[in-house]
Amino acid sequence: MHTLPAVAAVRDANPEAVITWVINPEWAPLLRGNPDINHIHIFPRGEFHAWKAPRHLLPWLRETRKLQPDAALDFQGLLRSAIIARISGAKQIFGMSDGREGSRLFYDRIARVDRRAHAVDRYLRLAEEFGAPASAPLRFPLPTGDTLPNFDEDEPFVLLHPFARGNGKSLGLAAVEQFCRALAPTRVVVVGKTASRIALCDNCVDVTNQTTLLQLVGLIRLARWTISVDSGPMHIAAAISPRLVSIHKWSDPLRVGPYNADAFVWKNGALVQVRDLPSAAIARKRKPFGKQDVNAIVELVRTHADLAYA
């Protein structure tokens, strides 16, 4: 997600270039229909473990060596991605100064970046080092998404994504249930992956563990508003619409928050727009996410989404 504007800048600066994106298969659907990409080269990481490795790795290495690009841009900045760039036979490898795991040893050109900056800005700096400065407005080319079977797209709804893989980022079940009750009678669609069973009221639709990545994109486009913890789906929502509240229980929204000046973030009890984050008076001491915070977000969503009260 964060790399999309940088690759768009590379395309704008090189309209005749042949651009190949090396990507894990689970994220490849996000590039469906992307006008900036000519080819997708899958990195099937899951197939390179234990006894499966020789059978899958050697054919993949042969195909990767055929790429032979004039340049490779390593946006991931890890040893694995730098090695892939070298295997591809690239004449020049571009990377960032905050590359980890020894990846910088493989770079021919290094873009000086601020490791405290947002990932989008760091990646744009790498594109600039390649000779592709970005111009406003930035482009996040995303697919239109897929429809969810048996889902009524005509009834307005708020999308709630309360779960994340990062430790301590997810909301508790009590907060999920409170969001559903507080937003009633508006329909609330709960998405994401979880092993928990959610006790939902009548206005809530539980589609957790039931959507593909592109179905999630489709739901975000349809939603009147998205409420999400710090997660990948939050960044998809930020690229699609400003109608977003991103909940940051411990992460820094200036570094990893939504890259959308009109979106809102919650942090330590404060609810502010992204554009106001640098000057906002946000307490440094971590504050738990509680009932009063749910109510503040619900009030914001109702005001901006023109949703009726119960």
C-alpha positions as a Markdown table, in Angstrom:
| # | Residue | x | y | z |
|---|---|---|---|---|
| 1 | Met | 0.0 | 0.0 | 0.0 |
| 2 | His | 2.7 | 2.5 | 1.0 |
| 3 | Thr | 4.7 | 1.8 | -2.1 |
| 4 | Leu | 1.9 | 2.5 | -4.6 |
| 5 | Pro | 2.6 | 6.3 | -4.9 |
| 6 | Ala | 6.3 | 5.7 | -5.4 |
| 7 | Val | 5.8 | 3.2 | -8.2 |
| 8 | Ala | 3.2 | 5.6 | -9.7 |
| 9 | Ala | 6.0 | 8.3 | -9.7 |
| 10 | Val | 8.4 | 5.9 | -11.4 |
| 11 | Arg | 5.8 | 5.2 | -14.1 |
| 12 | Asp | 5.1 | 8.9 | -14.6 |
| 13 | Ala | 8.8 | 9.6 | -15.0 |
| 14 | Asn | 9.3 | 6.6 | -17.3 |
| 15 | Pro | 6.1 | 6.2 | -19.4 |
| 16 | Glu | 7.8 | 3.6 | -21.7 |
| 17 | Ala | 9.4 | 1.6 | -19.0 |
| 18 | Val | 8.6 | -2.1 | -18.4 |
| 19 | Ile | 7.9 | -2.3 | -14.7 |
| 20 | Thr | 7.8 | -5.7 | -12.8 |
| 21 | Trp | 6.7 | -5.9 | -9.2 |
| 22 | Val | 8.1 | -8.8 | -7.1 |
| 23 | Ile | 5.4 | -9.5 | -4.5 |
| 24 | Asn | 4.1 | -12.3 | -2.2 |
| 25 | Pro | 1.1 | -14.1 | -3.6 |
| 26 | Glu | -1.3 | -13.0 | -0.8 |
| 27 | Trp | -0.8 | -9.3 | -1.6 |
| 28 | Ala | -0.8 | -9.6 | -5.4 |
| 29 | Pro | -4.6 | -9.0 | -5.7 |
| 30 | Leu | -4.0 | -5.4 | -4.7 |
| 31 | Leu | -2.2 | -4.9 | -8.0 |
| 32 | Arg | -5.1 | -6.1 | -10.1 |
| 33 | Gly | -5.6 | -3.7 | -12.9 |
| 34 | Asn | -2.8 | -1.4 | -11.8 |
| 35 | Pro | -1.9 | 0.8 | -14.8 |
| 36 | Asp | 1.6 | 1.4 | -13.5 |
| 37 | Ile | 2.7 | -2.3 | -13.6 |
| 38 | Asn | 3.5 | -4.4 | -16.6 |
| 39 | His | 4.3 | -7.7 | -14.9 |
| 40 | Ile | 3.9 | -9.3 | -11.5 |
| 41 | His | 6.7 | -11.7 | -10.4 |
| 42 | Ile | 5.4 | -13.8 | -7.5 |
| 43 | Phe | 7.7 | -14.6 | -4.6 |
| 44 | Pro | 6.1 | -17.7 | -3.1 |
| 45 | Arg | 7.8 | -17.5 | 0.2 |
| 46 | Gly | 5.6 | -20.2 | 1.8 |
| 47 | Glu | 6.9 | -22.7 | -0.7 |
| 48 | Phe | 10.5 | -22.2 | 0.3 |
| 49 | His | 10.4 | -24.0 | 3.7 |
| 50 | Ala | 11.9 | -27.3 | 4.7 |
| 51 | Trp | 11.6 | -30.3 | 2.3 |
| 52 | Lys | 9.7 | -28.3 | -0.3 |
| 53 | Ala | 12.4 | -25.8 | -0.8 |
| 54 | Pro | 14.6 | -27.4 | -3.5 |
| 55 | Arg | 11.7 | -28.4 | -5.7 |
| 56 | His | 10.3 | -24.8 | -5.7 |
| 57 | Leu | 13.3 | -22.6 | -5.1 |
| 58 | Leu | 15.4 | -23.7 | -8.1 |
| 59 | Pro | 12.8 | -23.0 | -10.8 |
| 60 | Trp | 11.9 | -19.7 | -9.1 |
| 61 | Leu | 15.6 | -18.7 | -9.2 |
| 62 | Arg | 15.9 | -19.5 | -12.9 |
| 63 | Glu | 12.8 | -17.4 | -13.7 |
| 64 | Thr | 14.0 | -14.5 | -11.5 |
| 65 | Arg | 17.4 | -14.5 | -13.3 |
| 66 | Lys | 15.6 | -13.9 | -16.6 |
| 67 | Leu | 14.3 | -10.5 | -15.4 |
| 68 | Gln | 17.6 | -8.7 | -16.1 |
| 69 | Pro | 16.2 | -5.2 | -15.3 |
| 70 | Asp | 18.2 | -2.0 | -15.8 |
| 71 | Ala | 17.4 | -1.1 | -12.2 |
| 72 | Ala | 15.9 | -2.7 | -9.1 |
| 73 | Leu | 14.3 | -0.6 | -6.4 |
| 74 | Asp | 14.3 | -2.3 | -3.0 |
| 75 | Phe | 11.4 | -0.7 | -1.0 |
| 76 | Gln | 11.3 | -3.5 | 1.6 |
| 77 | Gly | 14.8 | -2.9 | 2.7 |
| 78 | Leu | 15.5 | -6.4 | 4.1 |
| 79 | Leu | 18.3 | -8.9 | 3.3 |
| 80 | Arg | 15.8 | -11.1 | 1.4 |
| 81 | Ser | 14.6 | -8.3 | -0.9 |
| 82 | Ala | 18.1 | -7.1 | -1.5 |
| 83 | Ile | 19.2 | -10.6 | -2.5 |
| 84 | Ile | 16.2 | -10.9 | -4.8 |
| 85 | Ala | 17.3 | -7.7 | -6.5 |
| 86 | Arg | 20.8 | -9.1 | -7.0 |
| 87 | Ile | 19.5 | -12.4 | -8.3 |
| 88 | Ser | 17.4 | -10.5 | -10.9 |
| 89 | Gly | 20.5 | -9.4 | -12.6 |
| 90 | Ala | 19.7 | -5.7 | -12.1 |
| 91 | Lys | 22.4 | -3.4 | -13.5 |
| 92 | Gln | 21.8 | -1.0 | -10.6 |
| 93 | Ile | 20.2 | -1.6 | -7.2 |
| 94 | Phe | 18.6 | 1.3 | -5.4 |
| 95 | Gly | 17.9 | 1.1 | -1.7 |
| 96 | Met | 17.3 | 3.3 | 1.4 |
| 97 | Ser | 19.7 | 4.3 | 4.1 |
| 98 | Asp | 17.6 | 2.6 | 6.8 |
| 99 | Gly | 17.8 | -0.8 | 5.1 |
| 100 | Arg | 18.1 | -3.6 | 7.6 |
| 101 | Glu | 19.9 | -7.0 | 7.9 |
| 102 | Gly | 22.8 | -5.9 | 5.8 |
| 103 | Ser | 20.7 | -5.1 | 2.8 |
| 104 | Arg | 22.7 | -1.9 | 2.2 |
| 105 | Leu | 25.7 | -4.0 | 1.2 |
| 106 | Phe | 23.9 | -4.9 | -2.0 |
| 107 | Tyr | 22.9 | -1.3 | -3.0 |
| 108 | Asp | 24.7 | 0.7 | -5.7 |
| 109 | Arg | 22.7 | 3.9 | -4.9 |
| 110 | Ile | 21.3 | 4.7 | -1.5 |
| 111 | Ala | 18.5 | 7.2 | -0.8 |
| 112 | Arg | 19.0 | 9.1 | 2.5 |
| 113 | Val | 15.7 | 8.8 | 4.4 |
| 114 | Asp | 14.5 | 9.7 | 7.9 |
| 115 | Arg | 13.6 | 6.4 | 9.6 |
| 116 | Arg | 11.1 | 8.3 | 11.7 |
| 117 | Ala | 9.2 | 9.5 | 8.7 |
| 118 | His | 6.1 | 7.9 | 7.3 |
| 119 | Ala | 6.7 | 4.9 | 5.0 |
| 120 | Val | 5.0 | 6.6 | 2.1 |
| 121 | Asp | 7.5 | 9.6 | 2.4 |
| 122 | Arg | 10.5 | 7.3 | 2.7 |
| 123 | Tyr | 9.5 | 5.3 | -0.4 |
| 124 | Leu | 8.9 | 8.5 | -2.3 |
| 125 | Arg | 12.4 | 9.5 | -1.4 |
| 126 | Leu | 13.7 | 6.3 | -2.9 |
| 127 | Ala | 11.8 | 7.0 | -6.1 |
| 128 | Glu | 13.2 | 10.5 | -6.2 |
| 129 | Glu | 16.8 | 9.0 | -5.9 |
| 130 | Phe | 15.9 | 7.0 | -9.0 |
| 131 | Gly | 15.0 | 10.2 | -10.8 |
| 132 | Ala | 11.2 | 10.0 | -10.3 |
| 133 | Pro | 10.0 | 12.8 | -8.1 |
| 134 | Ala | 6.4 | 12.6 | -7.2 |
| 135 | Ser | 3.8 | 15.3 | -7.9 |
| 136 | Ala | 0.6 | 16.0 | -6.1 |
| 137 | Pro | -1.9 | 14.6 | -5.8 |
| 138 | Leu | -0.4 | 11.2 | -5.1 |
| 139 | Arg | -1.9 | 8.2 | -6.8 |
| 140 | Phe | -2.9 | 5.0 | -4.9 |
| 141 | Pro | -4.2 | 2.8 | -7.8 |
| 142 | Leu | -6.4 | 0.2 | -6.2 |
| 143 | Pro | -8.8 | -2.3 | -7.7 |
| 144 | Thr | -12.5 | -1.6 | -7.5 |
| 145 | Gly | -12.9 | -4.7 | -5.3 |
| 146 | Asp | -15.2 | -7.7 | -5.4 |
| 147 | Thr | -18.7 | -8.2 | -4.1 |
| 148 | Leu | -19.5 | -10.2 | -1.1 |
| 149 | Pro | -22.1 | -13.0 | -1.8 |
| 150 | Asn | -25.5 | -12.4 | -0.2 |
| 151 | Phe | -24.6 | -9.0 | 1.1 |
| 152 | Asp | -27.1 | -6.1 | 0.8 |
| 153 | Glu | -25.1 | -3.3 | -0.7 |
| 154 | Asp | -28.0 | -0.8 | -0.7 |
| 155 | Glu | -28.4 | -0.5 | 3.1 |
| 156 | Pro | -25.9 | 2.0 | 4.6 |
| 157 | Phe | -23.3 | 0.6 | 7.0 |
| 158 | Val | -20.3 | 1.5 | 9.0 |
| 159 | Leu | -17.3 | -0.9 | 8.6 |
| 160 | Leu | -15.6 | -1.9 | 11.8 |
| 161 | His | -12.2 | -3.6 | 11.6 |
| 162 | Pro | -11.2 | -4.2 | 15.3 |
| 163 | Phe | -8.5 | -6.9 | 14.9 |
| 164 | Ala | -4.8 | -6.7 | 14.0 |
| 165 | Arg | -1.8 | -9.1 | 14.1 |
| 166 | Gly | 0.4 | -6.7 | 16.0 |
| 167 | Asn | 0.6 | -7.4 | 19.7 |
| 168 | Gly | -1.8 | -5.1 | 21.7 |
| 169 | Lys | -3.3 | -3.4 | 18.6 |
| 170 | Ser | -6.7 | -5.1 | 18.6 |
| 171 | Leu | -9.8 | -3.9 | 20.4 |
| 172 | Gly | -11.4 | -6.0 | 23.1 |
| 173 | Leu | -14.7 | -7.8 | 22.5 |
| 174 | Ala | -16.5 | -5.4 | 24.9 |
| 175 | Ala | -15.4 | -2.5 | 22.7 |
| 176 | Val | -16.6 | -4.2 | 19.6 |
| 177 | Glu | -20.0 | -4.9 | 21.1 |
| 178 | Gln | -20.2 | -1.4 | 22.4 |
| 179 | Phe | -19.6 | 0.1 | 18.9 |
| 180 | Cys | -22.4 | -2.0 | 17.6 |
| 181 | Arg | -24.9 | -0.9 | 20.3 |
| 182 | Ala | -23.9 | 2.7 | 20.1 |
| 183 | Leu | -24.3 | 2.9 | 16.3 |
| 184 | Ala | -27.7 | 1.3 | 16.3 |
| 185 | Pro | -29.9 | 1.3 | 14.3 |
| 186 | Thr | -27.2 | 1.9 | 11.7 |
| 187 | Arg | -25.9 | -1.4 | 10.3 |
| 188 | Val | -22.3 | -2.3 | 11.4 |
| 189 | Val | -20.3 | -4.7 | 9.4 |
| 190 | Val | -17.5 | -6.4 | 11.4 |
| 191 | Val | -14.5 | -7.6 | 9.3 |
| 192 | Gly | -11.1 | -9.1 | 9.9 |
| 193 | Lys | -9.5 | -12.3 | 11.1 |
| 194 | Thr | -10.1 | -13.5 | 14.7 |
| 195 | Ala | -10.5 | -16.7 | 16.7 |
| 196 | Ser | -12.9 | -15.0 | 19.0 |
| 197 | Arg | -16.7 | -15.3 | 18.9 |
| 198 | Ile | -18.5 | -12.0 | 18.9 |
| 199 | Ala | -21.8 | -11.5 | 20.6 |
| 200 | Leu | -23.5 | -9.1 | 18.2 |
| 201 | Cys | -26.8 | -7.2 | 18.4 |
| 202 | Asp | -29.4 | -7.1 | 15.6 |
| 203 | Asn | -27.8 | -4.2 | 13.7 |
| 204 | Cys | -24.4 | -6.0 | 13.3 |
| 205 | Val | -23.3 | -8.3 | 10.6 |
| 206 | Asp | -20.3 | -10.5 | 11.4 |
| 207 | Val | -18.2 | -11.4 | 8.3 |
| 208 | Thr | -15.0 | -12.0 | 10.1 |
| 209 | Asn | -12.9 | -14.7 | 8.5 |
| 210 | Gln | -15.2 | -14.7 | 5.5 |
| 211 | Thr | -13.8 | -12.1 | 3.1 |
| 212 | Thr | -11.1 | -12.1 | 0.5 |
| 213 | Leu | -8.7 | -9.1 | 0.3 |
| 214 | Leu | -10.6 | -7.8 | -2.8 |
| 215 | Gln | -14.0 | -8.3 | -1.1 |
| 216 | Leu | -12.6 | -6.2 | 1.8 |
| 217 | Val | -11.7 | -3.5 | -0.7 |
| 218 | Gly | -15.2 | -3.6 | -2.1 |
| 219 | Leu | -16.7 | -3.2 | 1.4 |
| 220 | Ile | -14.5 | -0.3 | 2.2 |
| 221 | Arg | -15.6 | 1.5 | -0.9 |
| 222 | Leu | -19.2 | 0.9 | 0.0 |
| 223 | Ala | -19.0 | 1.9 | 3.7 |
| 224 | Arg | -20.3 | 5.2 | 4.9 |
| 225 | Trp | -17.4 | 5.2 | 7.3 |
| 226 | Thr | -14.5 | 2.9 | 8.4 |
| 227 | Ile | -13.4 | 2.5 | 12.0 |
| 228 | Ser | -10.2 | 0.4 | 12.2 |
| 229 | Val | -7.2 | -0.3 | 14.4 |
| 230 | Asp | -3.7 | 0.2 | 13.1 |
| 231 | Ser | -3.6 | -2.4 | 10.3 |
| 232 | Gly | -3.3 | -3.1 | 6.6 |
| 233 | Pro | -7.0 | -2.7 | 6.0 |
| 234 | Met | -6.8 | 0.7 | 7.7 |
| 235 | His | -4.2 | 1.8 | 5.1 |
| 236 | Ile | -6.4 | 0.5 | 2.3 |
| 237 | Ala | -9.3 | 2.6 | 3.7 |
| 238 | Ala | -7.0 | 5.7 | 3.9 |
| 239 | Ala | -6.1 | 5.4 | 0.3 |
| 240 | Ile | -9.8 | 5.1 | -0.7 |
| 241 | Ser | -11.6 | 7.6 | 1.4 |
| 242 | Pro | -11.1 | 10.2 | 4.2 |
| 243 | Arg | -14.1 | 8.7 | 6.0 |
| 244 | Leu | -11.8 | 6.8 | 8.4 |
| 245 | Val | -11.0 | 6.7 | 12.1 |
| 246 | Ser | -7.7 | 4.9 | 12.9 |
| 247 | Ile | -7.3 | 3.7 | 16.5 |
| 248 | His | -3.7 | 3.7 | 17.7 |
| 249 | Lys | -3.4 | 2.0 | 21.1 |
| 250 | Trp | 0.4 | 2.3 | 21.2 |
| 251 | Ser | 1.8 | 2.9 | 17.7 |
| 252 | Asp | 2.8 | 6.4 | 16.4 |
| 253 | Pro | 0.2 | 7.7 | 13.9 |
| 254 | Leu | 2.7 | 10.1 | 12.5 |
| 255 | Arg | 4.9 | 7.2 | 11.3 |
| 256 | Val | 2.4 | 4.5 | 10.7 |
| 257 | Gly | -1.0 | 6.2 | 10.7 |
| 258 | Pro | -3.3 | 6.8 | 7.7 |
| 259 | Tyr | -1.6 | 8.8 | 4.9 |
| 260 | Asn | -4.7 | 10.9 | 4.4 |
| 261 | Ala | -4.8 | 14.4 | 5.8 |
| 262 | Asp | -8.6 | 14.4 | 6.1 |
| 263 | Ala | -8.8 | 11.1 | 8.0 |
| 264 | Phe | -9.1 | 11.0 | 11.8 |
| 265 | Val | -6.9 | 9.2 | 14.4 |
| 266 | Trp | -7.5 | 8.2 | 18.0 |
| 267 | Lys | -4.4 | 8.3 | 20.3 |
| 268 | Asn | -4.3 | 8.4 | 24.1 |
| 269 | Gly | -7.8 | 9.8 | 24.4 |
| 270 | Ala | -7.4 | 12.5 | 21.7 |
| 271 | Leu | -9.4 | 12.3 | 18.4 |
| 272 | Val | -7.9 | 14.5 | 15.8 |
| 273 | Gln | -7.5 | 14.8 | 12.0 |
| 274 | Val | -4.3 | 13.7 | 10.5 |
| 275 | Arg | -3.5 | 17.2 | 9.3 |
| 276 | Asp | -3.5 | 18.4 | 12.9 |
| 277 | Leu | -1.4 | 15.7 | 14.4 |
| 278 | Pro | 1.9 | 17.5 | 14.4 |
| 279 | Ser | 0.5 | 20.3 | 16.6 |
| 280 | Ala | -2.2 | 18.4 | 18.5 |
| 281 | Ala | -2.0 | 18.2 | 22.3 |
| 282 | Ile | -1.8 | 14.4 | 22.7 |
| 283 | Ala | -0.8 | 13.0 | 26.1 |
| 284 | Arg | 2.5 | 11.0 | 26.0 |
| 285 | Lys | 1.4 | 8.6 | 28.6 |
| 286 | Arg | -0.5 | 5.7 | 27.1 |
| 287 | Lys | -4.2 | 5.8 | 27.8 |
| 288 | Pro | -6.4 | 2.7 | 27.5 |
| 289 | Phe | -9.2 | 2.7 | 24.9 |
| 290 | Gly | -12.4 | 2.9 | 26.9 |
| 291 | Lys | -16.2 | 3.4 | 26.7 |
| 292 | Gln | -15.9 | 7.2 | 26.5 |
| 293 | Asp | -13.6 | 6.8 | 23.4 |
| 294 | Val | -16.1 | 4.6 | 21.7 |
| 295 | Asn | -18.8 | 7.2 | 22.3 |
| 296 | Ala | -16.6 | 10.0 | 20.9 |
| 297 | Ile | -15.9 | 8.1 | 17.7 |
| 298 | Val | -19.5 | 7.2 | 17.3 |
| 299 | Glu | -20.5 | 10.9 | 17.7 |
| 300 | Leu | -17.9 | 11.8 | 15.1 |
| 301 | Val | -19.1 | 9.2 | 12.6 |
| 302 | Arg | -22.7 | 10.1 | 13.1 |
| 303 | Thr | -22.0 | 13.8 | 12.5 |
| 304 | His | -19.9 | 13.3 | 9.3 |
| 305 | Ala | -21.8 | 10.3 | 7.8 |
| 306 | Asp | -25.3 | 11.8 | 8.4 |
| 307 | Leu | -26.4 | 8.7 | 10.2 |
| 308 | Ala | -29.7 | 8.7 | 12.1 |
| 309 | Tyr | -29.8 | 8.3 | 15.9 |
| 310 | Ala | -31.8 | 5.5 | 17.4 |
